[in-house]
Amino acid sequence: MVPGEGTRREVLVSRRWIQAAALVAVFGFFVMGLLAFRTYAAGPPVPRLVVSESGQELYTGRDVADGQKVFLATGS
């Protein structure tokens, strides 16, 4: 090393590879976030009312929502 020169180290990977890896990571997280949002926003369809063939009410959408609350509260 010559006195007076900067002590700049040589990198093992070029700057373009680091930029490409960062771009791929950012794009990947963007896509995962987009898919997570779409999954959350487009929940499964819940029927308002389910009846048997004889016309008897089996359960309503409110029953489904109550069941979901119990499921999420107990974690089972």
C-alpha angles and dihedrals in degrees: 000000000000116000113251096029120115118262094237113162123218112244121229094218124043121247091245092060091052091048091048092050091049091049092050091049093049092046091048093052090047091054092046090050092048092050092046090052093048091048091051095044096046100053121174117285114261117202118231093220136004119200133183123240089265091056097254115144110246102178142329136224088260089059089053092050091049090050091051090052091052091047093050093044095052096036093223 
